[in-house]
Amino acid sequence: MNEMAKTMLKIAVWYGVHGLKIIPIYGMRKRSFDGKGVLVCGCGNKECKPPTSGKHPMIKDWPNNATCDPVIIKNWFEKVNDINIGIVTGVASNLFVVDIDNKNDGHTTLEIMEEEHGKFPETVEVLTGNGKHFFFKHPGFPVKGVTGVYKGIDIRGEGNYVVAPRSLHFSGNRYEFKGDQAMGQILIAHAPEWLLKVLKAKNGTQTTTARSGNSNKGKTEGWMPLSIPDGKRNDTLNRVAGSMRRPGMEWDEILGGLKVVNANRCKPPLSGAELEKLAKNMCRYSK
Ligand SMILES: [Zn+2]
């Protein structure tokens, strides 16, 4: 075992000791023969590419084989040098995760959410390769995994997992705890009430597949922000107009819908003339 592998084993055992169910995930390793040190997935499959690489389980039937048992964890982790750690989310580990994906503008959505509801409470926060994970205590009702609960924001709950510090992301960055958070002094906070309401409303609706990283990103419901700031208003209203034009609505019907969304969500609202222009422009596209 190299030094990093020893560190990963130590961390994985530590998670287990603290009641987090963990699974071994294929790590990223440097492909050395081309001299460039390109990172490839440890599974060895040439077809394994982002967003899957460095994120899929090394064991079969992971939901049933995830464990807190240090002996089993040691057995998994001492055999491989390039290995990542998965933490199972949901009631299994008594937590769920809000996954902010900056590639899908999650950071912008997070800003909008914070403006609307205030910042998330201090909690375990992990910097991932392209965003953040916020950890929250399990609320006691099942938390369904939802891809795109808002644009660029996923929920990881029952039957999901997240890749955990200090795993190596395909970007070359390691997953790290934010700032001065350190092993042994991490407190997972209760989720804010408004978020629990959203999760409850999502129960029984679309669920994610059982892995972190999902091909349905951006195609799902829930992209409509509660508050649309200056700079995002035209784009968002255009998307709304498009969703009305496709099934065949005419410009005056579209305008009616835009007026309501504009009044309820745009901060500050666009003018009536701007809305009219948006609706008319949209109708240049065929139904
Ligand atoms: Zn792979």
py3Dmol code that shows the C-alpha trace and the ligand (Angstrom):
import py3Dmol

protein = """\
ATOM      1  CA  MET A   1       0.000   0.000   0.000  1.00  0.00           C
ATOM      2  CA  ASN A   2       1.225   3.507  -0.770  1.00  0.00           C
ATOM      3  CA  GLU A   3       0.814   6.395   1.686  1.00  0.00           C
ATOM      4  CA  MET A   4      -2.385   7.676   0.048  1.00  0.00           C
ATOM      5  CA  ALA A   5      -3.946   4.217   0.162  1.00  0.00           C
ATOM      6  CA  LYS A   6      -3.117   3.994   3.881  1.00  0.00           C
ATOM      7  CA  THR A   7      -4.773   7.391   4.405  1.00  0.00           C
ATOM      8  CA  MET A   8      -7.861   6.279   2.501  1.00  0.00           C
ATOM      9  CA  LEU A   9      -8.141   3.129   4.624  1.00  0.00           C
ATOM     10  CA  LYS A  10      -7.832   5.174   7.818  1.00  0.00           C
ATOM     11  CA  ILE A  11     -10.533   7.603   6.664  1.00  0.00           C
ATOM     12  CA  ALA A  12     -12.881   4.831   5.511  1.00  0.00           C
ATOM     13  CA  VAL A  13     -12.589   3.094   8.893  1.00  0.00           C
ATOM     14  CA  TRP A  14     -13.193   6.418  10.624  1.00  0.00           C
ATOM     15  CA  TYR A  15     -16.413   6.953   8.656  1.00  0.00           C
ATOM     16  CA  GLY A  16     -17.548   3.452   9.619  1.00  0.00           C
ATOM     17  CA  VAL A  17     -16.787   4.032  13.303  1.00  0.00           C
ATOM     18  CA  HIS A  18     -19.019   7.115  13.121  1.00  0.00           C
ATOM     19  CA  GLY A  19     -21.938   5.134  11.764  1.00  0.00           C
ATOM     20  CA  LEU A  20     -21.582   5.994   8.096  1.00  0.00           C
ATOM     21  CA  LYS A  21     -22.049   2.997   5.836  1.00  0.00           C
ATOM     22  CA  ILE A  22     -19.315   2.907   3.282  1.00  0.00           C
ATOM     23  CA  ILE A  23     -18.535   1.165   0.004  1.00  0.00           C
ATOM     24  CA  PRO A  24     -15.296   0.926  -1.989  1.00  0.00           C
ATOM     25  CA  ILE A  25     -15.386   2.924  -5.233  1.00  0.00           C
ATOM     26  CA  TYR A  26     -12.998   2.602  -8.158  1.00  0.00           C
ATOM     27  CA  GLY A  27     -10.386   5.342  -7.809  1.00  0.00           C
ATOM     28  CA  MET A  28      -8.690   7.368 -10.516  1.00  0.00           C
ATOM     29  CA  ARG A  29      -5.145   6.436 -11.451  1.00  0.00           C
ATOM     30  CA  LYS A  30      -2.538   8.006 -13.665  1.00  0.00           C
ATOM     31  CA  ARG A  31      -2.130   6.269 -16.972  1.00  0.00           C
ATOM     32  CA  SER A  32       1.639   6.424 -17.171  1.00  0.00           C
ATOM     33  CA  PHE A  33       2.521   4.768 -20.477  1.00  0.00           C
ATOM     34  CA  ASP A  34       1.709   7.864 -22.540  1.00  0.00           C
ATOM     35  CA  GLY A  35       3.918  10.015 -20.316  1.00  0.00           C
ATOM     36  CA  LYS A  36       1.128  12.552 -19.799  1.00  0.00           C
ATOM     37  CA  GLY A  37      -0.253  11.115 -16.607  1.00  0.00           C
ATOM     38  CA  VAL A  38      -3.856  11.284 -17.784  1.00  0.00           C
ATOM     39  CA  LEU A  39      -6.270  10.119 -15.088  1.00  0.00           C
ATOM     40  CA  VAL A  40      -8.266   7.010 -15.908  1.00  0.00           C
ATOM     41  CA  CYS A  41     -10.762   4.994 -13.904  1.00  0.00           C
ATOM     42  CA  GLY A  42      -9.254   2.165 -11.863  1.00  0.00           C
ATOM     43  CA  CYS A  43     -11.830  -0.281 -13.240  1.00  0.00           C
ATOM     44  CA  GLY A  44      -9.630  -0.654 -16.327  1.00  0.00           C
ATOM     45  CA  ASN A  45     -12.484  -0.319 -18.812  1.00  0.00           C
ATOM     46  CA  LYS A  46     -11.414   2.019 -21.623  1.00  0.00           C
ATOM     47  CA  GLU A  47     -15.042   3.028 -22.157  1.00  0.00           C
ATOM     48  CA  CYS A  48     -15.362   4.226 -18.557  1.00  0.00           C
ATOM     49  CA  LYS A  49     -15.494   8.017 -18.856  1.00  0.00           C
ATOM     50  CA  PRO A  50     -16.729  10.967 -16.784  1.00  0.00           C
ATOM     51  CA  PRO A  51     -19.135  11.317 -15.088  1.00  0.00           C
ATOM     52  CA  THR A  52     -18.904   7.598 -14.229  1.00  0.00           C
ATOM     53  CA  SER A  53     -15.131   7.255 -13.847  1.00  0.00           C
ATOM     54  CA  GLY A  54     -13.939   7.282 -10.244  1.00  0.00           C
ATOM     55  CA  LYS A  55     -17.528   7.078  -9.030  1.00  0.00           C
ATOM     56  CA  HIS A  56     -18.781   3.526  -9.437  1.00  0.00           C
ATOM     57  CA  PRO A  57     -18.696   0.759  -6.808  1.00  0.00           C
ATOM     58  CA  MET A  58     -16.061  -1.975  -6.745  1.00  0.00           C
ATOM     59  CA  ILE A  59     -18.434  -4.444  -5.110  1.00  0.00           C
ATOM     60  CA  LYS A  60     -21.580  -6.164  -6.299  1.00  0.00           C
ATOM     61  CA  ASP A  61     -24.935  -5.471  -4.651  1.00  0.00           C
ATOM     62  CA  TRP A  62     -23.535  -2.480  -2.808  1.00  0.00           C
ATOM     63  CA  PRO A  63     -26.796  -1.507  -1.077  1.00  0.00           C
ATOM     64  CA  ASN A  64     -26.709  -4.801   0.810  1.00  0.00           C
ATOM     65  CA  ASN A  65     -22.952  -5.023   1.228  1.00  0.00           C
ATOM     66  CA  ALA A  66     -22.250  -1.474   2.440  1.00  0.00           C
ATOM     67  CA  THR A  67     -20.863  -1.627   5.957  1.00  0.00           C
ATOM     68  CA  CYS A  68     -19.508   0.136   9.032  1.00  0.00           C
ATOM     69  CA  ASP A  69     -17.443  -2.937   9.959  1.00  0.00           C
ATOM     70  CA  PRO A  70     -13.731  -2.009  10.166  1.00  0.00           C
ATOM     71  CA  VAL A  71     -12.622  -5.572   9.381  1.00  0.00           C
ATOM     72  CA  ILE A  72     -14.549  -5.692   6.096  1.00  0.00           C
ATOM     73  CA  ILE A  73     -13.471  -2.139   5.225  1.00  0.00           C
ATOM     74  CA  LYS A  74      -9.822  -3.039   5.875  1.00  0.00           C
ATOM     75  CA  ASN A  75     -10.196  -6.070   3.654  1.00  0.00           C
ATOM     76  CA  TRP A  76     -11.483  -3.907   0.790  1.00  0.00           C
ATOM     77  CA  PHE A  77      -9.071  -1.024   1.137  1.00  0.00           C
ATOM     78  CA  GLU A  78      -5.749  -2.717   1.799  1.00  0.00           C
ATOM     79  CA  LYS A  79      -5.825  -4.525  -1.534  1.00  0.00           C
ATOM     80  CA  VAL A  80      -5.935  -1.522  -3.863  1.00  0.00           C
ATOM     81  CA  ASN A  81      -3.800   1.606  -4.158  1.00  0.00           C
ATOM     82  CA  ASP A  82      -6.186   3.712  -6.242  1.00  0.00           C
ATOM     83  CA  ILE A  83      -9.471   3.622  -4.414  1.00  0.00           C
ATOM     84  CA  ASN A  84     -12.257   6.062  -3.635  1.00  0.00           C
ATOM     85  CA  ILE A  85     -14.740   6.019  -0.769  1.00  0.00           C
ATOM     86  CA  GLY A  86     -18.516   6.034  -1.124  1.00  0.00           C
ATOM     87  CA  ILE A  87     -20.806   6.984   1.756  1.00  0.00           C
ATOM     88  CA  VAL A  88     -24.273   5.503   1.466  1.00  0.00           C
ATOM     89  CA  THR A  89     -26.924   8.181   1.996  1.00  0.00           C
ATOM     90  CA  GLY A  90     -30.379   7.858   3.490  1.00  0.00           C
ATOM     91  CA  VAL A  91     -31.488   6.158   6.652  1.00  0.00           C
ATOM     92  CA  ALA A  92     -28.580   3.663   6.357  1.00  0.00           C
ATOM     93  CA  SER A  93     -26.147   6.383   7.436  1.00  0.00           C
ATOM     94  CA  ASN A  94     -28.734   8.636   9.100  1.00  0.00           C
ATOM     95  CA  LEU A  95     -28.122  11.488   6.650  1.00  0.00           C
ATOM     96  CA  PHE A  96     -28.912  12.876   3.241  1.00  0.00           C
ATOM     97  CA  VAL A  97     -26.895  15.093   0.921  1.00  0.00           C
ATOM     98  CA  VAL A  98     -27.681  18.167  -1.166  1.00  0.00           C
ATOM     99  CA  ASP A  99     -25.423  17.926  -4.211  1.00  0.00           C
ATOM    100  CA  ILE A 100     -24.566  21.221  -5.932  1.00  0.00           C
ATOM    101  CA  ASP A 101     -23.276  20.634  -9.464  1.00  0.00           C
ATOM    102  CA  ASN A 102     -21.602  23.743 -10.840  1.00  0.00           C
ATOM    103  CA  LYS A 103     -21.414  22.279 -14.339  1.00  0.00           C
ATOM    104  CA  ASN A 104     -25.205  22.603 -14.398  1.00  0.00           C
ATOM    105  CA  ASP A 105     -25.182  26.071 -12.768  1.00  0.00           C
ATOM    106  CA  GLY A 106     -25.858  24.661  -9.310  1.00  0.00           C
ATOM    107  CA  HIS A 107     -23.880  27.505  -7.720  1.00  0.00           C
ATOM    108  CA  THR A 108     -26.218  30.070  -9.314  1.00  0.00           C
ATOM    109  CA  THR A 109     -29.279  28.170  -8.119  1.00  0.00           C
ATOM    110  CA  LEU A 110     -27.728  27.939  -4.632  1.00  0.00           C
ATOM    111  CA  GLU A 111     -27.291  31.733  -4.585  1.00  0.00           C
ATOM    112  CA  ILE A 112     -30.937  32.187  -5.546  1.00  0.00           C
ATOM    113  CA  MET A 113     -32.033  29.719  -2.855  1.00  0.00           C
ATOM    114  CA  GLU A 114     -29.914  31.495  -0.237  1.00  0.00           C
ATOM    115  CA  GLU A 115     -31.400  34.820  -1.215  1.00  0.00           C
ATOM    116  CA  GLU A 116     -34.884  33.385  -0.827  1.00  0.00           C
ATOM    117  CA  HIS A 117     -34.430  31.289   2.345  1.00  0.00           C
ATOM    118  CA  GLY A 118     -31.152  32.408   3.925  1.00  0.00           C
ATOM    119  CA  LYS A 119     -27.928  30.420   3.982  1.00  0.00           C
ATOM    120  CA  PHE A 120     -27.832  26.742   4.906  1.00  0.00           C
ATOM    121  CA  PRO A 121     -26.899  26.189   8.559  1.00  0.00           C
ATOM    122  CA  GLU A 122     -23.268  25.321   9.357  1.00  0.00           C
ATOM    123  CA  THR A 123     -22.912  21.655   8.562  1.00  0.00           C
ATOM    124  CA  VAL A 124     -20.558  19.172   6.990  1.00  0.00           C
ATOM    125  CA  GLU A 125     -19.664  20.600   3.611  1.00  0.00           C
ATOM    126  CA  VAL A 126     -17.528  18.833   1.035  1.00  0.00           C
ATOM    127  CA  LEU A 127     -15.856  20.433  -1.955  1.00  0.00           C
ATOM    128  CA  THR A 128     -16.211  18.016  -4.862  1.00  0.00           C
ATOM    129  CA  GLY A 129     -14.522  18.107  -8.265  1.00  0.00           C
ATOM    130  CA  ASN A 130     -17.165  20.459  -9.646  1.00  0.00           C
ATOM    131  CA  GLY A 131     -19.331  21.651  -6.800  1.00  0.00           C
ATOM    132  CA  LYS A 132     -20.305  20.968  -3.198  1.00  0.00           C
ATOM    133  CA  HIS A 133     -22.046  18.432  -1.003  1.00  0.00           C
ATOM    134  CA  PHE A 134     -24.016  19.639   2.020  1.00  0.00           C
ATOM    135  CA  PHE A 135     -24.678  16.881   4.573  1.00  0.00           C
ATOM    136  CA  PHE A 136     -27.851  17.024   6.678  1.00  0.00           C
ATOM    137  CA  LYS A 137     -29.311  14.804   9.382  1.00  0.00           C
ATOM    138  CA  HIS A 138     -31.879  12.300   8.192  1.00  0.00           C
ATOM    139  CA  PRO A 139     -35.330  13.784   8.876  1.00  0.00           C
ATOM    140  CA  GLY A 140     -37.025  10.513   9.860  1.00  0.00           C
ATOM    141  CA  PHE A 141     -39.143  10.161   6.730  1.00  0.00           C
ATOM    142  CA  PRO A 142     -37.735   8.507   3.598  1.00  0.00           C
ATOM    143  CA  VAL A 143     -35.651  10.894   1.520  1.00  0.00           C
ATOM    144  CA  LYS A 144     -36.019  10.024  -2.130  1.00  0.00           C
ATOM    145  CA  GLY A 145     -33.034  10.763  -4.318  1.00  0.00           C
ATOM    146  CA  VAL A 146     -34.014  13.445  -6.825  1.00  0.00           C
ATOM    147  CA  THR A 147     -31.964  14.542  -9.801  1.00  0.00           C
ATOM    148  CA  GLY A 148     -32.555  18.205 -10.620  1.00  0.00           C
ATOM    149  CA  VAL A 149     -34.710  19.120  -7.621  1.00  0.00           C
ATOM    150  CA  TYR A 150     -33.647  22.565  -8.790  1.00  0.00           C
ATOM    151  CA  LYS A 151     -31.359  23.359 -11.717  1.00  0.00           C
ATOM    152  CA  GLY A 152     -27.948  21.833 -10.950  1.00  0.00           C
ATOM    153  CA  ILE A 153     -29.060  20.580  -7.538  1.00  0.00           C
ATOM    154  CA  ASP A 154     -29.630  16.918  -6.676  1.00  0.00           C
ATOM    155  CA  ILE A 155     -30.768  15.187  -3.513  1.00  0.00           C
ATOM    156  CA  ARG A 156     -29.001  11.964  -2.500  1.00  0.00           C
ATOM    157  CA  GLY A 157     -31.140   9.916  -0.165  1.00  0.00           C
ATOM    158  CA  GLU A 158     -32.371   6.331   0.188  1.00  0.00           C
ATOM    159  CA  GLY A 159     -30.553   3.945  -2.111  1.00  0.00           C
ATOM    160  CA  ASN A 160     -27.954   6.516  -3.229  1.00  0.00           C
ATOM    161  CA  TYR A 161     -24.375   7.214  -2.238  1.00  0.00           C
ATOM    162  CA  VAL A 162     -21.922  10.083  -2.539  1.00  0.00           C
ATOM    163  CA  VAL A 163     -18.190   9.977  -3.170  1.00  0.00           C
ATOM    164  CA  ALA A 164     -16.466  11.206  -0.005  1.00  0.00           C
ATOM    165  CA  PRO A 165     -13.207  12.951   1.030  1.00  0.00           C
ATOM    166  CA  ARG A 166     -10.384  12.323   0.204  1.00  0.00           C
ATOM    167  CA  SER A 167     -11.385  10.493  -2.945  1.00  0.00           C
ATOM    168  CA  LEU A 168      -9.833  11.598  -6.227  1.00  0.00           C
ATOM    169  CA  HIS A 169     -12.250  13.182  -8.728  1.00  0.00           C
ATOM    170  CA  PHE A 170     -11.701  12.724 -12.471  1.00  0.00           C
ATOM    171  CA  SER A 171     -10.885  16.459 -12.641  1.00  0.00           C
ATOM    172  CA  GLY A 172      -7.719  15.723 -10.627  1.00  0.00           C
ATOM    173  CA  ASN A 173      -9.083  17.448  -7.504  1.00  0.00           C
ATOM    174  CA  ARG A 174      -9.609  15.548  -4.311  1.00  0.00           C
ATOM    175  CA  TYR A 175     -12.914  15.698  -2.473  1.00  0.00           C
ATOM    176  CA  GLU A 176     -12.145  17.724   0.651  1.00  0.00           C
ATOM    177  CA  PHE A 177     -13.977  18.949   3.715  1.00  0.00           C
ATOM    178  CA  LYS A 178     -14.518  22.679   3.516  1.00  0.00           C
ATOM    179  CA  GLY A 179     -12.171  25.045   5.331  1.00  0.00           C
ATOM    180  CA  ASP A 180     -11.013  23.975   8.773  1.00  0.00           C
ATOM    181  CA  GLN A 181     -13.515  21.166   9.188  1.00  0.00           C
ATOM    182  CA  ALA A 182     -11.490  18.162  10.275  1.00  0.00           C
ATOM    183  CA  MET A 183     -12.010  14.516  10.967  1.00  0.00           C
ATOM    184  CA  GLY A 184     -13.510  14.008  14.398  1.00  0.00           C
ATOM    185  CA  GLN A 185     -15.047  17.443  14.770  1.00  0.00           C
ATOM    186  CA  ILE A 186     -17.776  17.253  12.201  1.00  0.00           C
ATOM    187  CA  LEU A 187     -21.343  17.980  13.218  1.00  0.00           C
ATOM    188  CA  ILE A 188     -24.099  17.298  10.743  1.00  0.00           C
ATOM    189  CA  ALA A 189     -26.887  19.883  11.093  1.00  0.00           C
ATOM    190  CA  HIS A 190     -30.642  19.512  10.782  1.00  0.00           C
ATOM    191  CA  ALA A 191     -31.882  20.539   7.349  1.00  0.00           C
ATOM    192  CA  PRO A 192     -33.876  23.785   7.182  1.00  0.00           C
ATOM    193  CA  GLU A 193     -37.664  23.410   7.340  1.00  0.00           C
ATOM    194  CA  TRP A 194     -38.273  24.747   3.828  1.00  0.00           C
ATOM    195  CA  LEU A 195     -35.989  22.081   2.374  1.00  0.00           C
ATOM    196  CA  LEU A 196     -37.760  19.310   4.298  1.00  0.00           C
ATOM    197  CA  LYS A 197     -41.051  20.553   2.842  1.00  0.00           C
ATOM    198  CA  VAL A 198     -39.579  20.289  -0.662  1.00  0.00           C
ATOM    199  CA  LEU A 199     -38.327  16.749   0.066  1.00  0.00           C
ATOM    200  CA  LYS A 200     -41.720  15.686   1.398  1.00  0.00           C
ATOM    201  CA  ALA A 201     -43.388  17.053  -1.709  1.00  0.00           C
ATOM    202  CA  LYS A 202     -40.939  15.065  -3.844  1.00  0.00           C
ATOM    203  CA  ASN A 203     -41.695  11.774  -2.093  1.00  0.00           C
ATOM    204  CA  GLY A 204     -43.369   9.455  -4.506  1.00  0.00           C
ATOM    205  CA  THR A 205     -42.106  11.357  -7.533  1.00  0.00           C
ATOM    206  CA  GLN A 206     -39.087  10.763  -9.726  1.00  0.00           C
ATOM    207  CA  THR A 207     -36.141   8.981  -8.144  1.00  0.00           C
ATOM    208  CA  THR A 208     -32.523   8.832  -9.168  1.00  0.00           C
ATOM    209  CA  THR A 209     -30.751   5.742 -10.304  1.00  0.00           C
ATOM    210  CA  ALA A 210     -28.601   4.216  -7.653  1.00  0.00           C
ATOM    211  CA  ARG A 211     -25.416   6.084  -8.227  1.00  0.00           C
ATOM    212  CA  SER A 212     -23.865   9.463  -7.850  1.00  0.00           C
ATOM    213  CA  GLY A 213     -23.774  11.285 -11.169  1.00  0.00           C
ATOM    214  CA  ASN A 214     -26.811  10.803 -13.341  1.00  0.00           C
ATOM    215  CA  SER A 215     -27.463  11.115 -17.039  1.00  0.00           C
ATOM    216  CA  ASN A 216     -30.866  12.712 -16.490  1.00  0.00           C
ATOM    217  CA  LYS A 217     -29.339  15.918 -15.224  1.00  0.00           C
ATOM    218  CA  GLY A 218     -31.010  19.020 -16.574  1.00  0.00           C
ATOM    219  CA  LYS A 219     -33.890  17.144 -18.179  1.00  0.00           C
ATOM    220  CA  THR A 220     -36.059  16.873 -15.128  1.00  0.00           C
ATOM    221  CA  GLU A 221     -38.737  18.868 -13.424  1.00  0.00           C
ATOM    222  CA  GLY A 222     -37.787  21.342 -10.773  1.00  0.00           C
ATOM    223  CA  TRP A 223     -35.585  23.687 -12.767  1.00  0.00           C
ATOM    224  CA  MET A 224     -37.839  26.672 -12.129  1.00  0.00           C
ATOM    225  CA  PRO A 225     -36.268  28.819  -9.401  1.00  0.00           C
ATOM    226  CA  LEU A 226     -38.468  30.449  -6.775  1.00  0.00           C
ATOM    227  CA  SER A 227     -36.750  33.741  -7.399  1.00  0.00           C
ATOM    228  CA  ILE A 228     -35.290  34.807 -10.753  1.00  0.00           C
ATOM    229  CA  PRO A 229     -32.688  37.584 -10.464  1.00  0.00           C
ATOM    230  CA  ASP A 230     -31.682  40.213 -12.994  1.00  0.00           C
ATOM    231  CA  GLY A 231     -29.387  38.517 -15.514  1.00  0.00           C
ATOM    232  CA  LYS A 232     -31.342  35.250 -15.437  1.00  0.00           C
ATOM    233  CA  ARG A 233     -34.814  36.593 -16.227  1.00  0.00           C
ATOM    234  CA  ASN A 234     -34.691  36.510 -20.024  1.00  0.00           C
ATOM    235  CA  ASP A 235     -33.147  33.023 -20.184  1.00  0.00           C
ATOM    236  CA  THR A 236     -35.580  31.570 -17.702  1.00  0.00           C
ATOM    237  CA  LEU A 237     -38.677  33.173 -19.229  1.00  0.00           C
ATOM    238  CA  ASN A 238     -37.528  32.019 -22.656  1.00  0.00           C
ATOM    239  CA  ARG A 239     -37.435  28.463 -21.329  1.00  0.00           C
ATOM    240  CA  VAL A 240     -40.921  28.916 -19.908  1.00  0.00           C
ATOM    241  CA  ALA A 241     -42.151  30.301 -23.242  1.00  0.00           C
ATOM    242  CA  GLY A 242     -40.548  27.376 -25.075  1.00  0.00           C
ATOM    243  CA  SER A 243     -42.292  24.874 -22.839  1.00  0.00           C
ATOM    244  CA  MET A 244     -45.623  26.500 -23.782  1.00  0.00           C
ATOM    245  CA  ARG A 245     -44.867  26.872 -27.483  1.00  0.00           C
ATOM    246  CA  ARG A 246     -43.916  23.218 -28.019  1.00  0.00           C
ATOM    247  CA  PRO A 247     -47.396  21.818 -27.327  1.00  0.00           C
ATOM    248  CA  GLY A 248     -48.848  24.525 -29.593  1.00  0.00           C
ATOM    249  CA  MET A 249     -49.818  27.611 -27.595  1.00  0.00           C
ATOM    250  CA  GLU A 250     -50.134  30.975 -29.385  1.00  0.00           C
ATOM    251  CA  TRP A 251     -48.341  34.170 -28.434  1.00  0.00           C
ATOM    252  CA  ASP A 252     -51.186  35.653 -26.376  1.00  0.00           C
ATOM    253  CA  GLU A 253     -51.509  32.458 -24.343  1.00  0.00           C
ATOM    254  CA  ILE A 254     -47.765  32.370 -23.789  1.00  0.00           C
ATOM    255  CA  LEU A 255     -47.822  36.035 -22.792  1.00  0.00           C
ATOM    256  CA  GLY A 256     -50.483  35.266 -20.154  1.00  0.00           C
ATOM    257  CA  GLY A 257     -48.256  32.582 -18.605  1.00  0.00           C
ATOM    258  CA  LEU A 258     -45.160  34.770 -18.724  1.00  0.00           C
ATOM    259  CA  LYS A 259     -47.007  37.603 -16.956  1.00  0.00           C
ATOM    260  CA  VAL A 260     -47.817  35.381 -13.992  1.00  0.00           C
ATOM    261  CA  VAL A 261     -44.292  33.926 -13.731  1.00  0.00           C
ATOM    262  CA  ASN A 262     -42.817  37.419 -14.135  1.00  0.00           C
ATOM    263  CA  ALA A 263     -44.959  38.871 -11.354  1.00  0.00           C
ATOM    264  CA  ASN A 264     -44.412  35.947  -8.972  1.00  0.00           C
ATOM    265  CA  ARG A 265     -40.757  35.198  -9.473  1.00  0.00           C
ATOM    266  CA  CYS A 266     -38.756  37.855 -11.348  1.00  0.00           C
ATOM    267  CA  LYS A 267     -36.813  40.197  -9.076  1.00  0.00           C
ATOM    268  CA  PRO A 268     -37.315  42.859 -10.346  1.00  0.00           C
ATOM    269  CA  PRO A 269     -40.048  42.029 -12.904  1.00  0.00           C
ATOM    270  CA  LEU A 270     -39.509  42.676 -16.613  1.00  0.00           C
ATOM    271  CA  SER A 271     -41.689  45.290 -18.315  1.00  0.00           C
ATOM    272  CA  GLY A 272     -44.880  44.342 -20.181  1.00  0.00           C
ATOM    273  CA  ALA A 273     -43.241  45.328 -23.473  1.00  0.00           C
ATOM    274  CA  GLU A 274     -40.317  42.974 -22.825  1.00  0.00           C
ATOM    275  CA  LEU A 275     -42.681  40.100 -22.068  1.00  0.00           C
ATOM    276  CA  GLU A 276     -44.613  40.779 -25.252  1.00  0.00           C
ATOM    277  CA  LYS A 277     -41.383  40.697 -27.253  1.00  0.00           C
ATOM    278  CA  LEU A 278     -40.369  37.368 -25.645  1.00  0.00           C
ATOM    279  CA  ALA A 279     -43.755  35.794 -26.412  1.00  0.00           C
ATOM    280  CA  LYS A 280     -43.792  37.040 -30.012  1.00  0.00           C
ATOM    281  CA  ASN A 281     -40.204  35.949 -30.637  1.00  0.00           C
ATOM    282  CA  MET A 282     -41.020  32.477 -29.372  1.00  0.00           C
ATOM    283  CA  CYS A 283     -43.836  32.208 -31.904  1.00  0.00           C
ATOM    284  CA  ARG A 284     -41.344  32.523 -34.768  1.00  0.00           C
ATOM    285  CA  TYR A 285     -40.578  28.908 -33.897  1.00  0.00           C
ATOM    286  CA  SER A 286     -42.984  26.399 -35.324  1.00  0.00           C
ATOM    287  CA  LYS A 287     -45.108  24.404 -32.932  1.00  0.00           C
TER     288      LYS A 287
END
"""
ligand_1 = """\
1
ZN
Zn -14.671 2.811 -14.191
"""
view = py3Dmol.view(width=600, height=400)
view.addModel(protein, "pdb")
view.setStyle({"model": 0}, {"cartoon": {"style": "trace"}})
view.addModel(ligand_1, "xyz")
view.setStyle({"model": 1}, {"stick": {}})
view.zoomTo()
view.show()
